[in-house]
């Protein structure tokens, strides 16, 4: 359980930064070099490498060296774990919103009934 919790913490920690989310979005379209990933962010290669290191430690990105460049690709498995965790809370809130909707509908019907009696 602790190991799963650490992986989930690493995933959410990596996703907390907008630059890292943008890098993942770019990698959804296919593999890219570090230079290609750095271009839209107007940051140095070492800065992008730091972001990629965080993503790689979270298991979200893998890298391999091809010639003189590093190619990066998305590894989606940790995102599935995060989605599973979030879906538990989604079900919780949907149930609560459904109960609230039933309550509001019942209250509205009762108010309509009271208003018709008073006319």
C-alpha positions as CSV (number, residue, x, y, z in Angstrom):
1,X,0.0,0.0,0.0
2,X,2.8,2.4,0.9
3,X,4.5,1.8,-2.5
4,X,1.2,2.5,-4.4
5,X,0.8,5.7,-2.3
6,X,4.3,6.9,-3.1
7,X,3.7,6.3,-6.8
8,X,0.4,8.2,-6.7
9,X,2.0,11.0,-4.8
10,X,4.8,11.2,-7.4
11,X,2.2,11.2,-10.2
12,X,0.2,14.0,-8.7
13,X,3.3,15.9,-7.8
14,X,4.5,15.7,-11.4
15,X,1.0,16.8,-12.7
16,X,1.0,19.8,-10.3
17,X,3.2,21.8,-12.6
18,X,1.7,23.4,-15.8
19,X,4.9,23.0,-17.8
20,X,5.0,19.3,-17.0
21,X,1.3,18.9,-18.0
22,X,2.1,20.7,-21.3
23,X,5.0,18.3,-21.9
24,X,2.8,15.3,-21.3
25,X,0.2,16.8,-23.7
26,X,2.9,17.2,-26.4
27,X,4.0,13.6,-25.8
28,X,0.4,12.3,-26.2
29,X,0.9,13.2,-29.9
30,X,4.0,11.1,-30.1
31,X,7.6,10.8,-29.2
32,X,9.7,14.0,-29.1
33,X,13.2,15.1,-28.6
34,X,14.1,17.2,-25.6
35,X,14.8,20.1,-27.9
36,X,11.3,19.8,-29.5
37,X,9.7,19.7,-26.0
38,X,11.7,22.8,-24.9
39,X,10.8,25.0,-27.9
40,X,7.2,26.1,-27.0
41,X,8.2,26.9,-23.4
42,X,11.1,29.2,-24.1
43,X,13.3,27.6,-21.5
44,X,16.7,26.2,-21.5
45,X,17.4,22.6,-22.1
46,X,18.6,22.1,-18.5
47,X,15.3,23.5,-17.2
48,X,13.4,21.1,-19.5
49,X,15.6,18.2,-18.4
50,X,14.6,19.0,-14.7
51,X,11.0,18.7,-15.6
52,X,11.6,15.5,-17.6
53,X,13.5,14.1,-14.6
54,X,10.4,14.7,-12.4
55,X,8.1,13.1,-15.0
56,X,10.5,10.2,-15.4
57,X,10.8,9.6,-11.6
58,X,7.0,9.5,-11.5
59,X,7.0,6.9,-14.3
60,X,5.2,9.1,-16.7
61,X,8.0,9.5,-19.3
62,X,10.6,7.3,-20.6
63,X,13.7,8.4,-22.5
64,X,16.1,6.8,-24.8
65,X,19.2,8.1,-26.6
66,X,19.0,8.0,-30.4
67,X,22.2,9.2,-31.9
68,X,23.0,12.6,-30.3
69,X,19.5,13.3,-29.1
70,X,17.2,12.0,-26.4
71,X,13.8,10.8,-27.5
72,X,11.0,11.0,-24.9
73,X,7.7,9.1,-24.9
74,X,4.6,9.1,-22.6
75,X,4.1,6.2,-20.3
76,X,0.4,6.4,-19.4
77,X,0.1,3.6,-16.8
78,X,0.5,6.0,-13.8
79,X,-2.2,8.2,-15.2
80,X,-4.6,5.2,-15.0
81,X,-3.8,4.8,-11.3
82,X,-4.5,8.5,-10.8
83,X,-7.8,8.2,-12.7
84,X,-8.8,5.2,-10.6
85,X,-8.2,7.2,-7.4
86,X,-10.1,10.2,-8.7
87,X,-13.0,8.0,-9.9
88,X,-13.6,6.9,-6.3
89,X,-14.2,10.5,-5.3
90,X,-16.3,11.2,-8.5
91,X,-18.7,8.4,-7.5
92,X,-18.9,9.8,-3.9
93,X,-19.7,13.3,-5.2
94,X,-22.1,12.1,-7.8
95,X,-24.1,10.2,-5.2
96,X,-24.2,13.3,-3.0
97,X,-25.3,15.5,-5.9
98,X,-28.0,13.0,-6.8
99,X,-29.3,13.1,-3.2
100,X,-29.2,16.9,-3.2
101,X,-31.2,16.9,-6.5
102,X,-33.8,14.6,-5.0
103,X,-34.1,16.8,-1.9
104,X,-34.5,20.0,-4.0
105,X,-37.1,18.4,-6.2
106,X,-39.0,17.2,-3.2
107,X,-38.8,20.6,-1.5
108,X,-39.9,22.3,-4.7
109,X,-42.9,20.0,-5.0
110,X,-43.8,20.7,-1.4
111,X,-43.5,24.4,-1.9
112,X,-45.7,24.3,-4.9
113,X,-48.3,22.3,-3.0
114,X,-48.2,24.9,-0.1
115,X,-48.6,27.8,-2.6
116,X,-51.6,26.2,-4.3
117,X,-53.3,25.6,-0.9
118,X,-52.9,29.2,0.1
119,X,-54.4,30.7,-3.0
